[in-house]
Amino acid sequence: MRVHVSWDKSQIAAMQTGPLKGALKRALAKAGASALRAMRSEASKRIRARKRIRASYIARALSLAKPRGGDIAGMEWALKVGGEPVPLIAYPHRTIKGKTGRGRIGPRSEGGLVVEVNPGKRTVLRGAFVATMRSGHEGIFKRRGLARLPIHELLGSRPVDALLHEGEADAVAARGAEVFAATFERVLPMEIDKATK
């Protein structure tokens, strides 16, 4: 998701040289930073409304790209949303006991986990279990067969999936554009005032 800003060159022609150019760039930088923060917040809110992913995983999936270089015409701000599947451990889950008793989840039991990926929709995963690897990584795993090993980690949906629904990405971009315009209008006169003193 990107915020594109188009300029009427006749309106900013006088500001593209001298001290006013610096004021324009500073105002743009502040407006862009505010827009990115607003987009990240809006995207996070919309992802949480559709997916029960832990907030820390959502924060990791959202990265901000600010413009580099001095060309005003080429300035662009972008919110990048990661496309990696999130480990199922990041979603609300609870153990269900199998018929083997004492809560032990083994290959022959009917136990497992109940996981909630989408709000209000719980999925039963028979034979799944929570384990911590030697590396310290905790996850939800399942055996590939009846033997104890091998096991594989179960993954859930990606944060970007929530924003692929119709209108979601547009709403995030619209929020960014709204905040950008409001911040730019507010800070540009202050930056011009600083530059002309």
Secondary structure by P-SEA (a helix, b strand, c coil): cbbbbbbcccccccccccaaaaaaaaaaaaaaaaaaaaaaaaaaaaaaacccccaaaaaaabbbbbbcccccccbbbbbbbbcccccccccbbbbbbcccccccccccccccccccccccbbbbbcccccccccccbbbbbbbccccccbbbbbbcccccccccccaaaaaaaaaaaaaaaaaaaacaaaaaaaaac
